[in-house]
């Protein structure tokens, strides 16, 4: 099954973009924030999704937009001047509650004026924010090293290594990569061709989640039970319309579940994914239920999606499969 990229935002209207360009020009005229030699005064040349770039090393003022890089940036010592606070998963309360860190909105409505107000030396963009790259580049250099679908796990490693170069923290980045590889090795050793239904809990229902978590299977010996099905899903947010009876007929050996509702609840009460799964009468007698072969990923996985989240997921898979 092909993996579908996240929804991209609509491009900012020309007038708004022009206004930001003007603001950026004023900022550069009074000292500049988009110069490549900002921060420590040294530079580093890196490979990005938009080609080779030379950017400031250890920049002082960083805007972090890409959620897949959030935890990595924090581990590498980054203290952002602005970020999309609504997209922060739990565990980032220190950033979320810090009034000195500006809130730039979300990928659906990015406030370019606020980004400019933050006077960044560097912007970590891409992924959900990829369509804003040109406009953001008028404010400061934009580094897009987000992992791409089709080779997502290798992309996480490359992203981490590159950010380690940018923030002069190669050793810390190498450790994060080593942790991921160790978890993958454990999960790969524990799996042996089993079939799996990759599910998502969204809107109080269980549906096909391969568009978001199919990446987990890239280095593993597991088979998506619906890999040959044409689900005609245009985005990761679209329901494929799989009925519980269809899943029962496929009779997968395992379920791996993304609880999207838990990640996007924003304080509202939602039904946990496991509770919805347990309520499916069509599944009650199937082996994956009676043998408890159900893995529910971290409740914030949907908002995380970076190297830490995948390291934890592979560890979780290794432990679950090894216990059977």
Buried (B, 14 or more C-beta within 10 A) or exposed (E): BEBBBBBBBEEBEEEBBEBBBEBBBEBBEEEBBBEBBBBBEEBBEBEBBBEEBEBBBBBBBBBBBBBBBBBBBBBBEBBBBBBBBBBBBEBBEEBBEEEEBBBBBBBEEBBBBBBBBBBBBBBBBBBBBBBBBEBBBBBBBBBBBBBBBEEBBEBBBBBBBBBBBBBBBEEBBBBBBEBBBBBBEBBBEBBEEBBBBBBBBBEEBBBBBBBBBBBBBBBBEBBBBBBEBEBEBEEBBBEBEBEBEBBBEBEBBBBBBBBBBBBBEEEEEBBBBBEBBEEBEEBEEBEBBEEEBBBBBBBBBBBBBBBBBBBBBBBBBBEBBEEE
